[in-house]
Amino acid sequence: MRRETRFTSVQPATWKRVYERDNKRCVLCGTAGTLQAAHFVPRSHGGLGREMNLVMLCADCHRRFDQSAEREEIRGELREYLQALYPDWNEADLKYRKDLDRC
């Protein structure tokens, strides 16, 4: 497994903590049921699989977040949500850097 993949993937324990943190519901529409851990900073851009970078979304909202013209508006909502949860939240800290390998 590539080092970057190890840092950007979501571990089961992390998924469970985010699921509980988000009250077992999609943070956008409130739907319960089958949810997906969505990266705020996408994995394709080095987004880490950390709680501060993840939100629970239903499949429809995840698709809207990833593939629609609403993406920037949704990112704004998710940014506000994460900043409210983590006062020291900083988007720049959510991206993989090679110096993480030395941790």
Secondary structure by P-SEA (a helix, b strand, c coil): ccaaaaaacccaaaaaaaaaaacccccccccccccccccccccccccccccccbbbbcaaaaaaaccccaaaaaaaaaaaaaaaacccccccccccccccccc
